């Protein structure tokens, strides 16, 4: 009887151990890369559609700022987030007969890229301090254990958490602030906002699907979705000039420019160097897909074309 009980206990321990070292992947790195590129394309198309609506409105309606409903509040909010100089560039460009839509599409992409990045993080929508605690535990496990153990822990822990209630109210507010600050009067806004909310819902679904694929579908590789925050220095190792400009001498070489905003998500994977002396040195990041960014040189390019 004791022998059978001991055997059963050992069998159960083996099953538990096996669960933590399973490395059967549902998705390859190439699969995840395609999913990220598809999400980036969805974000780009969204920004282009909003841009078209705003500039079409500007072409048919050219009121003074004071007549635009909610202009002052939206302008102040946009300036607070983007800076007065950037919004001034935006206003000047939107008032032209043939505006360069790059300047308007890029911040819209940035808003959505940041939102999707937050959605993709496994513990961002866990209530109170629990999410922060789980994230710290996750980082500790990554440092101390093999990738398979760490990724299986992440997958199992994430599976036990309630599905997050993700809303797009704050994102819609940021988008409307940009639109109004650019001169959009909000004519036929109900129809446009309905379409916008539907499109945001589709983007959210894709971001959630990407998160599930990274967390549950890739267990043999440590993989992270990346993006560029505005205000940081351009890093050619992880970032790409979205418009392949950046050679304008008056703006400085790309490596010394400050990112105005990120326009796409990227990916890096972590490879283990088992010959390293410490666990921290074992993890080496390798970029699979660079995150695209808008640089000040793009503004110089826009100025030069007019």
Backbone as numpy.savetxt, mean C-alpha at the origin, in Angstrom:
# Nx Ny Nz CAx CAy CAz Cx Cy Cz
-1.16 -50.37 29.02 -1.99 -49.16 29.02 -1.12 -47.90 29.02
-0.08 -47.91 29.88 0.81 -46.75 29.95 1.55 -46.56 28.63
1.94 -47.69 28.02 2.66 -47.61 26.75 1.79 -47.00 25.66
0.50 -47.39 25.65 -0.43 -46.85 24.65 -0.66 -45.36 24.86
-0.81 -44.98 26.14 -1.02 -43.56 26.45 0.20 -42.73 26.05
1.39 -43.29 26.31 2.62 -42.59 25.94 2.73 -42.47 24.42
2.35 -43.55 23.72 2.40 -43.53 22.26 1.43 -42.50 21.70
0.22 -42.45 22.27 -0.78 -41.47 21.82 -0.28 -40.05 22.04
0.36 -39.82 23.18 0.88 -38.49 23.51 1.96 -38.08 22.52
2.86 -39.03 22.23 3.94 -38.74 21.30 3.39 -38.50 19.88
2.36 -39.26 19.51 1.73 -39.08 18.20 1.13 -37.69 18.07
0.46 -37.26 19.15 -0.14 -35.93 19.15 0.93 -34.84 19.07
2.02 -35.04 19.80 3.12 -34.06 19.75 3.70 -33.98 18.35
3.80 -35.14 17.69 4.33 -35.17 16.34 3.42 -34.41 15.37
2.10 -34.58 15.56 1.14 -33.88 14.71 1.25 -32.37 14.89
1.39 -31.95 16.15 1.53 -30.53 16.43 2.82 -29.98 15.83
3.91 -30.74 16.02 5.20 -30.31 15.46 5.13 -30.23 13.94
4.46 -31.22 13.34 4.35 -31.26 11.89 3.59 -30.05 11.36
2.59 -29.64 12.14 1.79 -28.47 11.74 2.65 -27.22 11.64
3.66 -27.14 12.50 4.51 -25.95 12.53 5.65 -25.98 11.52
5.87 -27.13 10.89 6.97 -27.17 9.90 6.46 -27.46 8.50
5.12 -27.48 8.31 4.56 -27.68 6.99 4.95 -26.52 6.08
5.41 -26.84 4.88 5.84 -25.78 3.96 5.17 -25.90 2.59
4.01 -26.58 2.55 3.30 -26.72 1.28 2.68 -25.37 0.91
3.17 -24.76 -0.15 2.69 -23.45 -0.56 1.55 -23.56 -1.57
0.52 -22.76 -1.38 -0.56 -22.67 -2.35 -0.20 -21.71 -3.48
0.69 -20.77 -3.18 1.08 -19.76 -4.16 2.60 -19.67 -4.24
3.08 -19.38 -5.44 4.51 -19.13 -5.62 4.78 -17.64 -5.48
6.05 -17.27 -5.42 6.41 -15.86 -5.38 5.91 -15.15 -6.63
5.97 -15.84 -7.77 5.48 -15.26 -9.02 3.97 -15.01 -8.96
3.24 -15.93 -8.31 1.79 -15.75 -8.15 1.49 -14.49 -7.34
2.20 -14.33 -6.22 1.98 -13.17 -5.36 2.35 -11.89 -6.10
3.43 -11.95 -6.85 3.86 -10.78 -7.62 2.79 -10.36 -8.62
2.17 -11.34 -9.28 1.09 -11.03 -10.23 -0.10 -10.41 -9.51
-0.42 -10.92 -8.31 -1.53 -10.38 -7.54 -1.27 -8.92 -7.15
-0.04 -8.63 -6.76 0.32 -7.26 -6.40 0.23 -6.35 -7.62
0.72 -6.82 -8.75 0.68 -6.01 -9.97 -0.76 -5.76 -10.42
-1.62 -6.76 -10.23 -3.04 -6.59 -10.57 -3.70 -5.56 -9.66
-3.35 -5.60 -8.37 -3.89 -4.62 -7.43 -3.37 -3.22 -7.78
-2.10 -3.12 -8.11 -1.53 -1.83 -8.54 -2.26 -1.30 -9.77
-2.56 -2.18 -10.70 -3.27 -1.78 -11.92 -4.68 -1.29 -11.58
-5.32 -1.98 -10.65 -6.66 -1.57 -10.21 -6.61 -0.17 -9.58
-5.60 0.06 -8.77 -5.42 1.37 -8.13 -5.16 2.45 -9.18
-4.32 2.14 -10.16 -4.02 3.10 -11.22 -5.28 3.47 -12.00
-6.07 2.47 -12.36 -7.30 2.72 -13.12 -8.29 3.55 -12.31
-8.37 3.26 -11.01 -9.23 4.03 -10.12 -8.81 5.50 -10.14
-7.52 5.75 -9.97 -7.00 7.12 -9.94 -7.26 7.83 -11.27
-7.10 7.11 -12.36 -7.30 7.71 -13.68 -8.77 8.11 -13.89
-9.69 7.26 -13.43 -11.12 7.56 -13.57 -11.51 8.78 -12.74
-11.00 8.86 -11.51 -11.28 10.02 -10.66 -10.69 11.28 -11.29
-9.49 11.16 -11.79 -8.82 12.30 -12.43 -9.63 12.81 -13.63
-10.11 11.88 -14.45 -10.91 12.27 -15.61 -12.16 13.03 -15.19
-12.82 12.54 -14.14 -14.05 13.18 -13.66 -13.78 14.59 -13.15
-12.69 14.74 -12.41 -12.35 16.05 -11.84 -12.00 17.05 -12.93
-11.15 16.66 -13.86 -10.72 17.61 -14.89 -11.82 17.89 -15.90
-12.70 16.92 -16.11 -13.86 17.18 -16.97 -14.76 18.22 -16.33
-14.92 18.12 -15.02 -15.72 19.09 -14.27 -15.08 20.48 -14.34
-13.75 20.52 -14.25 -13.04 21.80 -14.28 -13.16 22.46 -15.67
-13.25 21.66 -16.71 -13.35 22.21 -18.06 -14.71 22.86 -18.31
-15.73 22.32 -17.68 -17.09 22.83 -17.92 -17.55 23.81 -16.86
-16.84 23.86 -15.71 -17.22 24.75 -14.62 -15.96 25.40 -14.06
-15.88 26.70 -14.13 -14.69 27.40 -13.64 -15.08 28.49 -12.64
-15.64 28.10 -11.49 -16.04 29.10 -10.50 -14.85 29.55 -9.67
-15.06 30.60 -8.90 -14.06 30.97 -7.91 -14.09 29.96 -6.78
-12.97 29.83 -6.07 -12.89 28.85 -5.00 -14.00 29.01 -3.98
-14.39 30.27 -3.71 -15.35 30.51 -2.64 -16.73 29.94 -2.97
-17.00 29.64 -4.25 -18.31 29.10 -4.63 -18.34 27.58 -4.63
-17.21 26.94 -4.41 -17.17 25.48 -4.38 -17.61 24.99 -3.01
-18.68 24.19 -2.93 -19.15 23.71 -1.62 -18.07 22.97 -0.85
-17.82 23.39 0.38 -16.85 22.71 1.24 -15.40 22.95 0.87
-15.14 23.97 0.02 -13.77 24.17 -0.46 -12.78 24.46 0.67
-13.13 25.41 1.54 -12.18 25.83 2.58 -11.76 24.67 3.47
-12.73 23.90 3.92 -12.43 22.75 4.79 -11.57 21.73 4.05
-11.95 21.42 2.80 -11.21 20.42 2.02 -9.80 20.92 1.71
-9.68 22.19 1.35 -8.36 22.77 1.04 -7.44 22.71 2.26
-7.96 23.09 3.41 -7.14 23.07 4.63 -6.70 21.65 4.99
-7.62 20.69 4.82 -7.28 19.29 5.12 -6.22 18.78 4.14
-6.36 19.13 2.87 -5.39 18.69 1.86 -4.02 19.32 2.10
-4.00 20.60 2.45 -2.74 21.29 2.73 -2.06 20.69 3.95
-2.86 20.36 4.96 -2.29 19.77 6.19 -1.60 18.45 5.87
-2.18 17.65 4.99 -1.62 16.33 4.69 -0.51 16.39 3.64
-0.71 17.21 2.59 0.20 17.19 1.46 1.20 18.35 1.44
0.88 19.41 2.15 1.75 20.59 2.12 1.21 21.61 1.13
1.42 22.88 1.46 0.84 23.96 0.65 1.43 24.01 -0.76
2.73 23.76 -0.88 3.38 23.82 -2.18 2.81 22.78 -3.14
2.60 21.57 -2.65 2.07 20.49 -3.49 0.66 20.83 -3.97
-0.19 21.30 -3.06 -1.56 21.63 -3.42 -1.59 22.81 -4.39
-0.66 23.75 -4.22 -0.57 24.87 -5.15 -0.24 24.38 -6.56
0.71 23.45 -6.66 1.03 22.84 -7.96 -0.21 22.18 -8.55
-0.96 21.50 -7.70 -2.16 20.78 -8.12 -3.19 21.75 -8.68
-3.41 22.86 -7.97 -4.38 23.86 -8.40 -3.96 24.51 -9.72
-2.69 24.81 -9.83 -2.20 25.45 -11.06 -2.38 24.53 -12.26
-2.06 23.25 -12.05 -2.16 22.30 -13.15 -3.61 22.05 -13.55
-4.50 21.97 -12.57 -5.91 21.68 -12.86 -6.58 22.82 -13.61
-6.02 24.02 -13.52 -6.61 25.17 -14.20 -6.17 25.32 -15.65
-5.27 24.46 -16.11 -4.76 24.57 -17.48 -5.70 23.90 -18.48
-5.62 24.34 -19.72 -6.46 23.79 -20.77 -6.13 22.31 -21.01
-4.84 21.99 -20.99 -4.40 20.60 -21.18 -3.54 20.19 -19.98
-4.17 19.91 -18.85 -3.40 19.59 -17.64 -2.70 18.25 -17.74
-1.58 18.15 -17.04 -0.88 16.87 -16.92 -1.48 16.15 -15.72
-2.19 15.06 -15.97 -2.94 14.39 -14.91 -2.05 13.62 -13.94
-0.78 13.47 -14.26 0.15 12.75 -13.38 0.10 13.30 -11.96
0.09 14.63 -11.86 0.18 15.28 -10.56 -1.05 15.00 -9.71
-2.19 14.79 -10.33 -3.40 14.50 -9.56 -3.59 13.01 -9.33
-3.25 12.20 -10.32 -3.43 10.75 -10.19 -2.51 10.16 -9.12
-1.30 10.69 -9.01 -0.32 10.13 -8.08 -0.75 10.19 -6.61
-1.23 11.35 -6.09 -1.67 11.35 -4.70 -2.89 10.47 -4.45
-3.75 10.32 -5.45 -4.88 9.40 -5.30 -4.36 7.97 -5.16
-3.40 7.62 -6.01 -2.78 6.30 -5.89 -2.15 6.12 -4.51
-1.49 7.17 -4.04 -0.83 7.08 -2.73 -1.82 6.78 -1.62
-2.96 7.45 -1.63 -3.99 7.23 -0.61 -4.43 5.76 -0.62
-4.64 5.22 -1.80 -5.10 3.83 -1.91 -3.99 2.83 -1.61
-2.78 3.15 -2.02 -1.64 2.27 -1.73 -1.45 2.14 -0.22
-1.50 3.26 0.49 -1.34 3.23 1.95 -2.48 2.45 2.60
-3.69 2.63 2.10 -4.85 1.91 2.63 -4.70 0.41 2.42
-4.34 0.01 1.21 -4.16 -1.41 0.92 -3.03 -2.01 1.75
-1.96 -1.25 1.92 -0.84 -1.71 2.75 -1.32 -2.00 4.17
-2.14 -1.12 4.72 -2.67 -1.32 6.07 -3.56 -2.57 6.12
-4.36 -2.77 5.09 -5.25 -3.93 5.04 -4.44 -5.23 5.02
-3.33 -5.22 4.29 -2.53 -6.43 4.09 -1.80 -6.85 5.36
-1.50 -5.90 6.26 -0.80 -6.26 7.49 -1.68 -7.17 8.34
-1.16 -8.29 8.84 -2.00 -9.30 9.49 -2.69 -8.87 10.77
-2.11 -7.93 11.52 -2.68 -7.60 12.83 -3.14 -6.14 12.95
-3.21 -5.43 11.85 -3.53 -4.00 11.91 -4.94 -3.70 12.38
-5.87 -4.61 12.12 -7.26 -4.33 12.45 -7.74 -5.08 13.69
-6.79 -5.58 14.48 -7.13 -6.20 15.76 -7.34 -5.09 16.78
-8.39 -5.20 17.58 -8.77 -4.11 18.48 -7.75 -3.89 19.60
-7.76 -2.66 20.10 -6.97 -2.23 21.26 -5.47 -2.50 21.06
-4.81 -2.92 22.15 -3.36 -3.14 22.10 -3.00 -4.57 21.68
-4.02 -5.38 21.45 -3.76 -6.78 21.11 -3.00 -6.90 19.79
-3.37 -6.06 18.82 -2.69 -6.11 17.53 -1.22 -5.78 17.65
-0.90 -4.75 18.45 0.50 -4.36 18.66 1.27 -5.49 19.33
0.64 -6.12 20.32 1.28 -7.22 21.03 1.55 -8.40 20.12
0.56 -8.76 19.30 0.74 -9.87 18.37 1.82 -9.57 17.34
1.87 -8.33 16.88 2.89 -7.94 15.91 4.29 -8.05 16.50
4.44 -7.67 17.77 5.74 -7.78 18.44 6.14 -9.25 18.60
5.17 -10.09 18.96 5.45 -11.53 19.10 5.87 -12.10 17.75
5.16 -11.71 16.70 5.45 -12.18 15.35 6.88 -11.83 14.94
7.30 -10.60 15.21 8.66 -10.18 14.85 9.70 -10.95 15.66
9.39 -11.25 16.92 10.31 -12.04 17.74 10.45 -13.46 17.23
9.34 -14.05 16.82 9.37 -15.41 16.29 10.16 -15.46 14.99
10.00 -14.43 14.16 10.77 -14.37 12.91 12.27 -14.38 13.15
12.68 -13.68 14.19 14.11 -13.57 14.50 14.68 -14.87 15.06
13.87 -15.62 15.79 14.39 -16.74 16.56 14.12 -18.11 15.95
13.19 -18.20 15.01 12.80 -19.51 14.50 12.92 -19.57 12.98
12.91 -20.80 12.48 12.96 -21.01 11.04 11.71 -20.44 10.38
11.83 -20.17 9.09 10.72 -19.55 8.35 9.45 -20.37 8.43
9.55 -21.68 8.25 8.36 -22.54 8.26 7.63 -22.46 9.59
8.36 -22.47 10.69 7.75 -22.38 12.02 7.07 -21.03 12.18
7.78 -19.96 11.80 7.24 -18.61 11.96 5.99 -18.40 11.10
6.04 -18.82 9.84 4.91 -18.60 8.94 3.70 -19.43 9.35
3.92 -20.64 9.83 2.80 -21.45 10.30 2.17 -20.85 11.55
3.00 -20.32 12.44 2.46 -19.63 13.62 1.58 -18.45 13.18
2.08 -17.67 12.22 1.33 -16.52 11.73 0.00 -16.95 11.12
0.04 -18.00 10.31 -1.17 -18.48 9.65 -2.20 -18.97 10.66
-1.76 -19.78 11.62 -2.69 -20.33 12.61 -3.24 -19.24 13.53
-2.38 -18.32 13.94 -2.83 -17.24 14.82 -3.82 -16.34 14.09
-3.51 -16.01 12.85 -4.40 -15.16 12.07 -5.75 -15.82 11.83
-5.75 -17.14 11.68 -6.99 -17.88 11.44 -7.94 -17.81 12.63
-7.40 -17.64 13.83 -8.22 -17.60 15.04 -8.77 -16.21 15.33
-8.29 -15.21 14.62 -8.76 -13.84 14.85 -10.03 -13.57 14.05
-10.92 -12.73 14.57 -12.13 -12.38 13.81 -11.78 -11.62 12.54
-12.57 -11.81 11.50 -12.33 -11.08 10.26 -12.52 -9.59 10.50
-11.60 -8.77 10.06 -11.68 -7.33 10.35 -12.83 -6.65 9.63
-13.41 -5.67 10.29 -14.45 -4.84 9.68 -13.76 -3.62 9.07
-13.46 -3.71 7.80 -12.70 -2.66 7.12 -13.66 -1.70 6.44
-13.52 -0.43 6.75 -14.37 0.61 6.18 -13.53 1.58 5.35
-14.20 2.23 4.42 -13.46 3.16 3.57 -13.90 4.62 3.76
-14.55 4.93 4.87 -15.03 6.29 5.11 -13.89 7.31 5.09
-12.82 7.02 5.85 -11.71 7.97 5.94 -10.98 8.11 4.61
-10.92 7.01 3.83 -10.27 7.05 2.52 -11.09 7.93 1.57
-12.40 7.76 1.61 -13.27 8.56 0.76 -13.15 10.04 1.11
-13.00 10.35 2.39 -12.84 11.74 2.83 -11.54 12.33 2.25
-10.44 11.59 2.32 -9.17 12.08 1.78 -9.26 12.30 0.27
-9.95 11.40 -0.41 -10.10 11.54 -1.85 -10.93 12.77 -2.21
-12.03 12.97 -1.48 -12.89 14.12 -1.75 -12.16 15.43 -1.44
-11.35 15.44 -0.39 -10.56 16.64 -0.07 -9.65 17.00 -1.24
-8.98 15.99 -1.80 -8.10 16.24 -2.95 -8.88 16.74 -4.16
-10.03 16.12 -4.39 -10.85 16.49 -5.54 -11.34 17.94 -5.43
-11.85 18.29 -4.26 -12.38 19.64 -4.05 -11.25 20.66 -4.06
-10.12 20.32 -3.44 -8.97 21.23 -3.43 -8.45 21.48 -4.84
-8.74 20.56 -5.75 -8.32 20.71 -7.15 -9.34 21.48 -7.98
-10.48 21.80 -7.35 -11.47 22.60 -8.06 -12.74 21.87 -8.46
-12.87 20.61 -8.04 -14.09 19.85 -8.36 -15.26 20.41 -7.58
-16.37 20.69 -8.27 -17.54 21.30 -7.64 -18.50 20.27 -7.06
-18.33 19.03 -7.41 -19.21 18.00 -6.87 -20.51 17.85 -7.62
-20.57 18.35 -8.87 -21.78 18.19 -9.66 -21.96 16.71 -9.99
-23.19 16.24 -9.90 -23.51 14.83 -10.10 -22.67 13.96 -9.18
-22.40 14.48 -7.99 -21.50 13.77 -7.08 -22.09 12.46 -6.58
-23.41 12.38 -6.47 -24.03 11.15 -5.96 -23.68 9.96 -6.84
-23.78 10.15 -8.15 -23.47 9.06 -9.07 -21.99 8.71 -9.03
-21.14 9.74 -9.02 -19.70 9.51 -8.98 -19.29 8.84 -7.67
-19.86 9.30 -6.55 -19.50 8.73 -5.26 -19.98 7.29 -5.13
-21.14 6.98 -5.72 -21.63 5.60 -5.70 -20.65 4.68 -6.43
-20.24 5.11 -7.62 -19.27 4.33 -8.40 -17.94 4.23 -7.66
-17.52 5.33 -7.04 -16.26 5.35 -6.31 -16.29 4.36 -5.15
-17.39 4.35 -4.40 -17.52 3.42 -3.27 -17.51 1.97 -3.74
-18.17 1.71 -4.85 -18.18 0.35 -5.40 -16.76 -0.07 -5.79
-16.04 0.83 -6.43 -14.66 0.52 -6.84 -13.74 0.34 -5.64
-13.95 1.16 -4.59 -13.16 0.99 -3.37 -13.43 -0.38 -2.75
-14.68 -0.82 -2.82 -15.03 -2.14 -2.29 -14.30 -3.25 -3.03
-14.18 -3.12 -4.35 -13.48 -4.12 -5.14 -11.98 -4.12 -4.83
-11.41 -2.93 -4.68 -9.99 -2.84 -4.32 -9.75 -3.45 -2.95
-10.66 -3.19 -2.01 -10.53 -3.75 -0.67 -10.55 -5.28 -0.72
-11.45 -5.85 -1.52 -11.53 -7.31 -1.63 -10.22 -7.89 -2.16
-9.64 -7.23 -3.15 -8.37 -7.71 -3.71 -7.25 -7.61 -2.67
-7.26 -6.53 -1.89 -6.23 -6.37 -0.85 -6.37 -7.45 0.22
-7.60 -7.74 0.61 -7.84 -8.80 1.60 -7.41 -10.15 1.04
-7.73 -10.40 -0.23 -7.30 -11.64 -0.87 -5.79 -11.77 -0.92
-5.11 -10.66 -1.18 -3.65 -10.66 -1.20 -3.10 -10.96 0.18
-3.69 -10.35 1.20 -3.24 -10.61 2.57 -3.39 -12.09 2.92
-4.54 -12.66 2.59 -4.77 -14.08 2.89 -3.76 -14.96 2.15
-3.45 -14.59 0.91 -2.49 -15.38 0.14 -1.11 -15.33 0.76
-0.69 -14.15 1.20 0.64 -13.99 1.80 0.71 -14.69 3.16
-0.35 -14.55 3.96 -0.35 -15.10 5.32 -0.56 -16.60 5.32
-1.52 -17.08 4.54 -1.89 -18.50 4.60 -1.38 -19.33 3.42
-1.09 -18.68 2.31 -0.77 -19.42 1.10 0.69 -19.58 0.79
1.55 -18.88 1.52 3.01 -19.00 1.33 3.64 -19.26 2.68
4.01 -20.51 2.94 4.52 -20.90 4.26 6.02 -21.17 4.26
6.63 -21.27 3.10 8.05 -21.60 3.04 8.95 -20.38 2.89
8.33 -19.23 2.61 9.11 -18.01 2.35 8.56 -16.86 3.18
9.46 -16.12 3.80 9.05 -14.89 4.49 8.94 -13.79 3.44
7.74 -13.27 3.29 7.46 -12.31 2.23 6.75 -11.10 2.82
7.08 -9.92 2.34 6.45 -8.71 2.86 6.07 -7.77 1.72
4.85 -7.26 1.79 4.42 -6.24 0.84 4.95 -4.90 1.33
5.51 -4.10 0.42 6.13 -2.84 0.83 5.50 -1.67 0.07
5.68 -0.47 0.62 5.29 0.76 -0.06 6.19 1.88 0.44
6.17 3.00 -0.23 7.03 4.14 0.15 6.19 5.23 0.78
6.59 5.66 1.96 5.93 6.79 2.63 6.40 8.10 2.01
5.52 9.07 1.99 5.92 10.38 1.48 6.89 11.02 2.47
7.86 11.74 1.92 8.81 12.45 2.76 10.11 11.72 3.02
10.19 10.43 2.65 11.44 9.70 2.86 12.35 9.89 1.65
13.62 9.55 1.82 14.58 9.71 0.72 14.44 8.56 -0.27
14.52 8.90 -1.53 14.42 7.90 -2.59 15.53 6.86 -2.45
15.14 5.59 -2.49 16.08 4.48 -2.38 15.95 3.62 -3.63
16.92 3.69 -4.55 16.81 2.95 -5.80 16.82 1.44 -5.63
17.21 0.97 -4.46 17.21 -0.47 -4.21 15.80 -1.03 -4.07
14.92 -0.25 -3.45 13.56 -0.72 -3.18 12.49 0.07 -3.92
12.89 1.20 -4.54 11.91 2.08 -5.19 12.25 2.30 -6.66
11.22 2.68 -7.40 11.39 2.99 -8.82 10.67 4.30 -9.12
11.34 5.18 -9.85 10.71 6.41 -10.31 9.54 6.01 -11.20
8.33 6.37 -10.79 7.13 5.90 -11.49 7.09 6.33 -12.95
7.76 7.42 -13.27 7.68 7.94 -14.62 9.03 7.98 -15.33
10.00 7.30 -14.72 11.34 7.23 -15.31 11.87 8.61 -15.69
11.51 9.57 -14.86 12.08 10.90 -15.06 13.27 10.93 -14.09
13.54 11.99 -13.42 14.55 11.97 -12.38 15.94 12.37 -12.81
16.12 12.73 -14.07 17.47 13.12 -14.50 17.63 14.64 -14.59
16.60 15.37 -14.17 16.65 16.83 -14.23 17.65 17.35 -13.19
18.67 18.03 -13.63 19.74 18.47 -12.72 19.25 19.44 -11.66
18.26 20.27 -12.01 17.79 21.25 -11.03 17.06 20.58 -9.88
16.57 19.38 -10.11 15.87 18.66 -9.04 16.79 17.73 -8.28
17.99 17.50 -8.82 18.93 16.60 -8.16 18.82 15.19 -8.69
19.85 14.41 -8.48 19.82 13.02 -8.94 18.79 12.26 -8.13
18.19 11.17 -8.68 17.12 10.47 -7.99 17.45 10.05 -6.57
18.69 9.58 -6.33 19.04 9.07 -5.01 18.96 10.13 -3.92
19.02 11.41 -4.30 19.00 12.48 -3.30 17.65 13.20 -3.24
16.66 12.67 -3.95 15.35 13.30 -3.95 14.49 12.74 -2.82
13.52 13.54 -2.40 12.57 13.12 -1.38 11.29 12.65 -2.07
10.77 11.53 -1.64 9.56 10.97 -2.23 8.36 11.87 -1.93
7.66 12.28 -2.99 6.43 13.07 -2.80 5.28 12.17 -2.40
5.19 11.01 -3.03 4.18 10.03 -2.64 4.49 8.70 -3.32
4.01 7.62 -2.71 4.17 6.29 -3.29 2.98 6.00 -4.20
3.22 5.40 -5.36 2.14 5.16 -6.31 1.86 3.68 -6.57
2.62 2.79 -5.94 2.33 1.36 -6.10 2.93 0.57 -4.94
2.44 -0.63 -4.79 2.98 -1.57 -3.80 4.13 -2.36 -4.42
5.03 -2.82 -3.58 6.13 -3.67 -4.02 6.22 -4.91 -3.14
7.24 -5.71 -3.36 7.42 -6.95 -2.58 8.90 -7.14 -2.29
9.19 -7.59 -1.08 10.51 -8.16 -0.86 10.36 -9.47 -0.12
11.31 -10.35 -0.35 11.38 -11.64 0.34 12.62 -11.64 1.21
12.59 -12.47 2.24 13.73 -12.58 3.15 14.35 -13.95 2.98
15.63 -13.97 2.70 16.36 -15.23 2.58 17.26 -15.40 3.80
17.41 -16.64 4.22 18.20 -16.94 5.41 19.63 -17.29 5.04
20.56 -16.66 5.73 21.98 -16.99 5.58 22.40 -17.79 6.81
22.37 -19.09 6.70 22.62 -19.94 7.86 24.06 -19.91 8.34
24.95 -19.35 7.54 26.35 -19.26 7.97 26.60 -18.03 8.83
25.59 -17.15 8.96 25.76 -15.93 9.76 25.86 -16.28 11.24
26.54 -15.44 12.00 26.82 -15.73 13.40 25.62 -15.52 14.32
24.73 -14.61 13.96 23.57 -14.34 14.81 22.29 -14.48 14.00
21.16 -14.79 14.69 19.89 -14.95 13.98 19.51 -13.72 13.17
19.75 -12.52 13.73 19.39 -11.29 13.02 20.11 -11.14 11.69
21.37 -11.59 11.64 22.16 -11.48 10.41 21.77 -12.53 9.38
20.99 -13.51 9.80 20.59 -14.57 8.89 19.55 -14.10 7.88
18.78 -13.09 8.22 17.66 -12.65 7.39 18.11 -11.53 6.44
18.17 -11.85 5.16 18.60 -10.89 4.15 17.44 -10.60 3.20
17.12 -9.33 3.06 15.98 -8.93 2.23 16.38 -8.84 0.75
15.51 -9.35 -0.08 15.73 -9.33 -1.53 14.48 -8.79 -2.20
14.61 -7.70 -2.94 13.45 -7.06 -3.57 13.00 -7.86 -4.78
11.71 -8.18 -4.81 11.12 -8.90 -5.94 10.43 -7.91 -6.88
9.76 -6.93 -6.30 9.04 -5.92 -7.08 9.21 -4.57 -6.38
9.80 -3.62 -7.07 10.03 -2.31 -6.47 8.73 -1.52 -6.36
8.64 -0.72 -5.30 7.50 0.18 -5.12 7.74 1.45 -5.92
6.77 1.87 -6.71 6.93 3.07 -7.52 6.60 4.32 -6.72
7.26 5.42 -7.07 7.10 6.67 -6.33 7.06 7.86 -7.28
6.45 8.95 -6.81 6.50 10.23 -7.51 7.60 11.06 -6.89
8.50 11.57 -7.74 9.64 12.37 -7.28 9.47 13.84 -7.68
10.17 14.74 -6.99 10.10 16.17 -7.34 10.47 16.44 -8.79
11.31 15.59 -9.36 11.69 15.78 -10.76 10.49 15.66 -11.70
9.45 14.96 -11.26 8.23 14.87 -12.07 7.55 16.23 -12.16
7.60 16.99 -11.07 7.02 18.33 -11.08 7.80 19.24 -12.02
9.13 19.09 -12.01 9.97 19.88 -12.91 9.64 19.54 -14.36
9.37 18.26 -14.59 9.01 17.81 -15.94 7.69 18.43 -16.37
6.71 18.46 -15.45 5.41 19.05 -15.75 5.55 20.54 -16.07
6.36 21.24 -15.27 6.58 22.67 -15.50 7.22 22.91 -16.87
8.16 22.02 -17.21 8.89 22.21 -18.46 8.04 22.00 -19.70
6.92 21.29 -19.54 6.06 21.01 -20.69 5.06 22.13 -20.96
5.02 23.13 -20.06 4.02 24.19 -20.22 4.70 25.55 -20.31
